[in-house]
């Protein structure tokens, strides 16, 4: 269901405030927190002025049109003028056009911090029940009695899917496909998303911690950032972890990953996919000749930072860019259409908004979108956890199962409140 933008003028005021400190700690309660934070910078929001739900192959275009319509009625007083000031919508898109609905949420209050500057944005669209800008922060409730069960895709079913995919790749049907795996968690009481969000942010300060409409996670992968005519992206593909390399230590993971032909091939597909999709929309696109290594507490990835410049005469908005590049080979596969067909056939579940774009968009078409990885979808006392692995012809099904388990550790440890 879609909710139309409010017809009355939307008054928006952004003013500077002293350093707000840890942004996640400002979220007043567990009802629908909105968040995009990396380290000490980012945005948090609460309350709801408007929302827009969409689905289907044109979901990005529909979201962009709705957001333009909403912001066309905005009357802005902005004393800050930094990325993320003024009116923003927090967004989370489904991976597949046939999947669950994608959503944009316009909060009533946004607090942000960037480059040492703090601000608060208040949005008044004439809603009947106004929320005060500052409310008493309710204590964060720790999850208790967390227990796990198989998700929609069993471990054995996922292993069989990987085996079949590898057989088809060796036959030459395609080069790569990325399969998702899920795990169900149930607690004794309703889960407080702020507990999971805070735990992930603390464990992964170099990742982007996010929360949008019940989807909570911390992603190391930046799909797109648009600031004026500048665009950037961080592509991740190719992974290892301590348990994969018997007798190794953390210092050996990076060199081993760079020396892995299988992981280098997987990474190359992901970079080429993004560059090829960006090039028709950009005046220039630049990618590094060699990947670097990104080390996280539980896994190590191959990483490439991509930069691009838009045509200033007609720069596409962030949402239009996202529609053009999603899904990249990092979360879909290569070639795209055969990979997506294989995922639909073998994955045997709806991954929802997992691996879809998530983040925020501003009134001028700027914003930041990550790839919804290392996440869980919370509903009451249950959480559906997700992880995924890129499969190529040289993949070993048992190794891919172990990799998915290693990636799930990030959310499991934060959900339980225990060290990694």
N, C-alpha and C positions, 0 to 999 in steps of 0.2 A: 504494500500500500504506500502511496506517495501522499505527503502532506504539502499542500501548496504554500508558497511563501506568503507571509502576512502582507496584505495590501497596503496597510498604513505605513507611513515613513518609519524607518528603523533608525533610531538615534544611537550612535555609538560614540563613547568617549574613552580615550586612552590617555592616561596620565602617568608620569614617572613616580616611582616609589623607591624608598630605600631598598637595599639588597634584601630580596625576599627569603634568602637562605635556601634550604632544601625544598624544592618546589613540591615534590610528592607529599611532603609532610603537611602541606597546606590543604590538601583535598579534605573537605569537611566531613564526608561520610561515605558509606559504601554504595550509595545509590548512583550508579552510572558515572564513575569517575572518567575523566577524559585527560589523556596525557601523551606528551611527546617530549621526552627529556633525555639528554645525554650529558652525564656529569653534572655540572652546576647550571647548564643552559637548557632552555627549551620552554615548553608551555604546559600548563595544566588548566583545566576548566571544569566548571560544574554548573548545574542548572541547564535548562533547555528552552531556547527561544523558538527553534524550528528544527525539523528534520526532514530528510528526503530519502526515500527508499526506492531502489531501482534494481532491475535485473535484466539479463539478456545481453546479446552481443553489442548493443549500443549503450551499455550502462555508463561508460565514461563520458560519452557525448551528452547523454541525458543529465548526468550529474553536473557537467560543466554548464549546460544551458540553465539548469535550475539555480546554480550558484550565481551566475551572471544576473539572472532575473532578481534574485534576492538582494545582491549587492547594489543593483541599480536604484533601489529605494533607500539606500543607506545615507544618512547624514552623519558625517564623521568629524569628530574633533580629536585629532591625534597629535599629542605633544611629544611623541617619541620618534616615530618614523624609522623603526628598525624592522627587519624581517620578523613577522609574527605579531607586530602591533596592529591595531585596528581590528576590524571584524575578521574572524577566522571560522572555518568549519573543520572539525575533526572528521576524518574519512577512513573507511575500511571497505575494500572491494572484494567481492567473491573471486576466487581463482577462475572458476568456469562460468560462462554465460548461463549454463543450465543449473547453477548451484544456488545456494541461499542468497537472499537479497543483499545487495550492497547498500551502504548507508553513509549519509552525511549528517552530522549533528552540529548545530550552531549553539554553543553554550551561552548562558547569560553572563557569566563572569569568566574571564581568562586572566591568569597571572603569568607573566613571562620574565625571562632573564636572558640577556645576551651581551657579550662584550662589557661586562661589569655594570650594565644598566638594567634596572628592574622596572616593570610597569604593570598596571592593572587596566584591563579593558572591561567596560560594562556596556552591555547591549540591552536596550529597552525597545521591544517591539510591541509594547502595549499589551503584554500578556496579563491575563486576569489576576493571577496570583504571583505577585512579585517576590523574589527572593532577595534578602539583604546581601550586599557584596561580601561581607565578612560574617561568617557564622562560627560558633564554637566547634572546634574539630572533635568529632567523636573518637574515642579510643579505638585504635586498630585492633581487630579481633584476630588472634592467632588461630590457624587451622588446627583442629584436634581430630584424632582418630582417623587419619588419612589412610585409606586402603585402596588397592588397585585391582582392576580386572581388565580383561582384554577389551579392546575397542571394537569398532565395526570391522576392522581388518585384523584377523588373528595373526600371531607371529608366524605360524606355519603357512597360513594363506599368503602372507607377504613374501615369505621365502620362495614359495612356488611362483608368485608373480614375477619376482626378480629372475628366477631361473628361466622362465619362459621368455622374458624380455631379452636376456642374454642370448638365448638360442636364436631369436629372431635377428638380433644385431649381428651375430656371427654369420647369419645367412645373408646379411646385407640389406635388410628391410629399412633400417635407420641407424643412426650413430649413437644417440643418447636419449634417455627418458628419465625423468625424476619422479620417483614414487614416494607417496606419503604413507606414513604409518601412524596410528593413533593408539592411545591408552586412556582408559577411564579411571578417574580418581573420585572417591566418595569420602566425605568427611562426616563427622557427627552432627555438625551444625552448618547453617548456610555460610559459604565462604565469603570473606571480605576481600574484594579484589585489591585493596590497598596493601594488604599483607603480602600477596604474591608480587605485586608491582614493586614495592619497596625492597623485597628480597632480591629480585632480579636486578634492580638498579644498583644495589650495593655490591652484588657479586660481579656484575658486568658493567662497570662505569664507562667503558669505551664503546658500548653498544647503545642503541636508541631504545629506551624503555617506553612502551606505549600501552594505552588502554583506550579502546573505542567500542562502546556498545557490547560489553562483556568479553571482548577478545583482549587478553592481557599477555604481554610478552616482552622480550628484549632481543632485538635483531641486530646482527653485525653487518647486515647488507643494506646499503642505501640504494634504492632503485633510482630515484631522481631527486635532485635539488634544483630548483629554479629561482634565481635572484636576478630580476631584470632580464637581460639577454644572456646571462651566464648559466650554464647547466653543468652539473657534475653527478657522478654515480660511482659507487663502489661495488664491484662485481666480486662475488665469492663463489668458488667452485673448486673441488678437490680438498679432501679432508683426511687427517689422521689423528690419532690419539694414543696415549701411552699404552693402553691395553692392546693396541694393534701390533706394536713393535716389541716383541718379547725381549726383555733384558735392556731396553733402551731407557734413557732419561729424557726430560723435557727439552734439553738442549739439542737433542738429535732429531726431534720431530721436524723442524724446519728444513734442514738439509735433505732429510729423507723424502719429504714432500716435493721439494724442488727436483729431486732426482727421479721421481715416479713418472714413468711414461703415461700410465693410466690416468693419473691425476692431472698432469699437464694437458693431456688431450681433452679431458672433461672441462678444464678451465678455458682452454682455447675456444671451444664451442660457445661457452657462455659469453666471453668477451666479443667474439665476432657477431653473435646474435644481437647484442645491444648496439654495437657500432653500426651494423647494417640497418637497424631500425631507426636509429637517430639520424643517420646521414641525410635522408630526404627532407628532414625538418630543420636542419641546422646548416649554417654557413660553413662551420668548421667542426670537426670531431677529432680528438686526439686520444690515443691509447698507448700505454707503455709497451715497449718491446718485450719485456719480461715481467712476470708476476712477482709480487713480494709475498712475504709470509705474515699472516695475522695470527698471533697466539692468544687464545682465550684460556680460562682456567681448565676447561674440560676437553677442548679440541683445538686443533690448529688448521687454518685454511690457507689456500692460495688466494691472493687478493690482487686486484687491479683497479686503480682509480682512473676513471674516464672523465674527460672534460670536453665541453662543446660550447659553441657560441651560436646564438640564434640570430636570424635576420632581424635587425631592429625595426624594419618597416612593417613586419607582420609576425611578431613572436608568438608562437602557440602557447596557450596556458599550460600549467603543470598537468591539469587533468587531461588535456588533449595529448600531451606528450606521453602520459601514462598509458592512455588507450592505444598509442602507436607501438609502445615497446613491450607491453605485457601480453603474454608471458615470455620472458627471455629464456634462453636455454638453461640458465642457472636453476630455474624452477619448473620448466616445462620439458624441453628437450630439443633435439636437432635431427632431421628437419622438424619444424614446429608442428605442422598438421599431422604427419604420421605419429609423432610422439604423443600428441594430445589424444589421438584416437586409441593408441595403445594404453595410455593411462586410463581412459574411460573404460576400456575393455577389461584390463587386468587389475586395476586398483580396487574395484568392487566396493567403493564407498563414496560418499559425498564429502570432500574435504572442506567444504564451506569457504570461509574466508582465509583459511590457512594458505600461505604462499601468495596471497593477493597483496596489492598495494595498500599500505596503511600509513597514516600520518596526518598532515594538516595542509590546508590551502588558504591563502589570503585573498583579499578583495582585488588585488592587482594581478592575480594569476600566478603569484609566486607561492612557494611552499616547499615542503619536504615530504617525500614518500619513501618509506622503507619497504622491505619484503617481509611479510608477516611470518617470521620464523621464530623458533624457540618460544612457543606460545601455548596458551590453553584458553578454551572457551568456557567461561564460568556460567553456571545456571543453578542458583540455589546452593545446595550442598554438594553438587557434582561439578567436575571439571573434565573436559576432554582435552588431553594433551596431544601435541603433534610433533613429529619429526619427519625429515625426508632425506633421501639419498639419491645422488645421480648415478645412474646405471649405464655403463658402456660395455662393449663386447668383452673386455678383459675383467669385468667385475666378477667377484666370487659371492654367491648368495649368502653364505655364512658370515662373511666379512661385512656385507651390507647390513645384515641383521644386527651385528655387533655395533656398527656405526650408528644406526638409528637408536639403539639403547644408550650409547654414549651421549648422543645429542639430547635425549630425554632427561638425562641427569640434571641439566640446567634448570628445568622447570620443576622437576621432582624435588630437588633439594630446597628450592625457594618456597615451594608449596608447603613442605614439611618444616621449614625453618631450621634446617640443619646445614652444617658446612658441606662444601663440595667434597 
